[in-house]
Amino acid sequence: MIDQDLFRAVLGRFASGITVITTRDASGTPHGMTVSAFSSLSLDPPLVLVCIGNDATMAPVMTQATSFAVNVLADSQEALSRRFAGKVDDRFAGVGYVDGELGDAVLDDVLASMQCRIVARHEAGDHVIVVGHVEQAAARDAKPLLYYRGGYAQLER
């Protein structure tokens, strides 16, 4: 067995972009969380996946949701990432967003966004992998906010 601290250290060497995943519960209340465990899955059909920890406050909402939005953060949005990663009663208070075509929050000024219909869920270790079919997407030119070795990083160019 690999030591958990070593495994975490090795995985920390993989730089990743930062996303905020949003969805709504059955009553229509918006929910969101910062996620770095996001990936493209397929071009045809256009699929992405997001991994949600079973102990995340948003986990029960994602088990019932039919859609979600992926908000890829720009390098100027570290505060937004921290807000959606922290324990805040109303993460959306004072945050600019519009409701996307599927009803999920698309945050203002993000680098890119995707609106996805959930097509599969897979239990995997202490996470659930949620697969979404991308139905709407948008992008703008800016630099990404990155996560590397347990902290925020920015692309130099």
N, C-alpha and C positions, 0 to 999 in steps of 0.2 A: 504494500500500500504506500502511496505517496503521502508525504507529510502535508497536512492542510496548509501550513504556513508557507512551505516551499511552493505548493501549487498556486497559492494566491500571489506570491512574488513573481512566479513565471508568467501568470496571466496578466499581471500588471505591466509587463513589458509590451503588451499588445495595445497600441494606441487605438482609441475608438472615438467616433463622434458621439455627441450627446443628443438625446431626443427627449421630448416630453410627450408621453402617450396620454391621450384624452379619450374619454368615453362618457356615457350617461347611464345612470341607474334607471330602474323601472319607473321611478317617479319623475324622471327628467332632470335630476340634479347632475351637474357636470362633476367629473372626477378626473384627476390627472396625477401623473407621477413621472419623475425623471428616470430614464432608462438608458443605459449604455449597451445593454444586451439586445441589440437590434441588428437585423441583417436582411439583405435582399435574399430571395429564395429562388425565384424563377422569372424569366422575361416573358415567357409564353406558356401559360397565362402570367400576368404580372402579379407575383406573390412576394410578400415580405413576412418576416416573423419577428416576434418580440417575446422575450422570456421574462415572466413575472414570478417573483419569489412567492412561495406559498404563504409566507408570513407578512407580505406587503398588505397595507391597508386597502389597496385597490384590488387585491386578488379576488375577493368574493364578488366584486362588481364585474370584473372581467369574465367570471364564469357564467354570468347571465347575459352579458352584452352581446349584441348582434353586429356591432361595428366599433371602430376606433379610428382616431386620427393620429398620425405620426408627425410631430413637429420637430424638425432638425434645427438645432440651435446654432446661431451665428456667434462669432467670437465676442460680440458685445453683450451676450445674454447670460453671462455667468450668474448674475443675481437671480434670473428667472430659473435657471437650473437648480440653484440652492433652495429657492422657494418651494419648488415642486418635489425636492428631495427631503425637505424637512417636515417636521410635525407641525403643520399649520392648520388651524380649524377650517378656514376657507381659503384654499390656495388660489382661487380665482379673484378674490377681492382686490380691486385696483389693477387687475391684469387685463390688457386689451386683447380681445379675440372676437371672432365672428363664428357663427354656427356654420359648419360646412354642409355640403349637400346631404350627408347622411345624419346630420344633427350633432356631430361631435365638434368640440372647440378647436378651431384653427387659430393659433396664437399670432398676434401681430408681429411683423418684422422678422419672422423666422427665415432661415436660409432656404428651407424647402418644407413642403408639407405633402402628406398623402392621406387620403380618406379611404378606409378599407372596410370591406364587409368580411366578418369572421367566417372562415370556411372550415377550420379545424382547430382542435386543442389536443395537446399531447402532454401527459404527465411525464416528467423527466427529473428524477432526483428530487431536490427541494424546490423545483420550479415547475411552472406550466408553460409550454411553448404554444403561443397563440399565432396561428397563421391567418393572414389577411389578404384578400384579393383587392388590389388597388383599383379603385373606381374613379378617383380624381387625384390630380397631382399638380403642384406648382413649384417653381424654383426661382431664385433671384441670385445675382452675383454678390457674393460677400465671402469672407473667410469663415471656416467652421470653428466651433468651440470643441476642443478635444479633451479626452480624459486619458491620463497616462501616469502610471505608477502611483495611483491613489490620489491624484490631484488634477487640477485643470491645467491645460496647456493650450498654446496657440500655435498655429502654423506660421512659420517664418518664411516670407517671400516678398 
